[in-house]
Amino acid sequence: GKPMLVVRNVVARQPGTAQPLLRADRILLSLPWSTIRGFGSGGGDGALTVDRIELDRPVIDVDAMQHWLRSRPPGKTRIPTLTKGLHATDGSIVAIGWTITGVELDLPTLHPGQATTARASGRYRNGDLQVPFALDMANKKPMIKPINELFKKMKDNPGGRDISDVPARAFTGFIVLADAINRAKSVNPEEIRSVDAG
């Protein structure tokens, strides 16, 4: 089998700082023997290949992470190849003024310089604002793509931005109401409510 490392109750800090940049209940790291032999023979400056990474309830502090990255010596960023991908469950991303909770991430594979696909979802929070997101929703609900294209062409959307949570919810509410009116064959509020409740 391939070497596998499982670490629990992980807390990673930049030396000399109190704020963790990463915490996780569990981290699984699976490496091929070729990667381990490369490090052992001093070949650690080449391409880095990892089989799979799993993270349970990871918490990433954006500000602490950025502070650590700024402290590193300049050099080329090495993006690893993930042959069996990365999976994170019930994660959180925290920063000053905002958080993303309930992060679910599934990245089947990753090869530097090549296009990839991923599934990600969570809930963005900023004060009283809470916005759920699911980056793979267009694949689950095919109607989202044509609706998004119509939204991008609207006159009051000069920048052509993608549809966001609030107009998407408004559109959904309109569709639900139109469907209820159609089924009730009436615009009487009581008849619409009785159909919707049924």
Residue pairs with C-beta under 8 A, 6 or more apart in sequence:
2 30
2 31
2 32
2 33
2 51
3 30
3 31
3 33
3 36
4 28
4 29
4 30
4 31
5 28
5 29
5 30
5 31
6 26
6 27
6 28
6 29
7 26
7 27
7 29
8 25
8 26
9 25
10 22
10 23
10 24
10 25
10 26
10 27
11 20
11 22
11 23
12 20
12 21
12 22
12 23
13 19
13 20
13 21
13 64
14 21
14 64
14 67
14 68
14 71
17 64
17 67
19 61
19 63
19 64
20 59
20 61
20 64
21 60
21 61
21 64
21 65
21 67
21 68
22 58
22 59
22 60
22 61
22 65
23 58
23 59
24 55
24 56
24 57
24 58
24 59
25 56
25 57
26 54
26 55
26 56
26 57
27 53
27 54
27 55
27 56
27 58
28 52
28 53
28 54
28 55
29 50
29 52
29 53
30 50
30 51
30 52
30 53
30 84
31 49
31 50
31 51
32 49
32 50
32 51
32 83
34 49
35 48
35 49
35 50
37 43
38 44
38 46
47 78
47 81
47 112
48 78
48 80
48 81
49 80
49 81
49 83
50 80
50 81
50 82
50 83
51 82
51 83
51 84
52 82
52 83
52 84
52 85
52 86
52 87
53 82
53 85
53 86
53 87
54 86
54 87
54 88
55 86
55 87
55 88
55 89
55 91
56 88
56 89
56 90
57 89
57 90
57 91
57 92
58 88
58 91
58 92
58 103
59 91
59 92
59 93
59 94
60 91
60 92
60 93
60 94
61 94
61 95
62 93
62 94
62 95
63 95
63 96
79 110
79 112
80 110
80 112
81 110
81 111
81 112
82 107
82 109
82 110
83 109
84 108
84 109
85 106
85 107
85 108
85 109
85 110
86 105
86 106
86 107
86 110
87 105
87 106
87 107
88 103
88 104
88 105
89 104
90 102
90 103
90 104
91 102
91 103
91 104
91 105
91 122
92 99
92 100
92 101
92 102
92 103
93 99
93 100
93 103
93 122
97 126
97 127
98 124
98 125
98 126
99 124
99 125
100 122
100 123
100 124
100 125
101 122
101 123
101 125
102 121
102 122
102 123
103 120
103 121
103 122
104 119
104 120
104 121
104 122
105 118
105 119
105 120
106 118
106 119
106 120
107 116
107 118
108 116
108 117
108 118
109 116
110 116
118 135
118 136
119 134
119 135
119 136
120 133
120 134
120 135
120 136
121 132
121 133
121 134
121 135
121 136
122 132
122 133
123 130
123 131
123 132
123 133
124 130
124 131
124 132
124 133
125 131
131 164
131 165
131 166
132 165
133 165
134 140
137 144
138 144
138 145
138 148
147 163
147 171
148 162
148 163
151 157
151 162
151 163
151 167
152 160
152 161
152 162
152 163
153 160
163 171
176 196
177 192
180 192
180 195
180 196
181 187
181 192
183 195
184 191
184 192
184 194
184 195
186 192
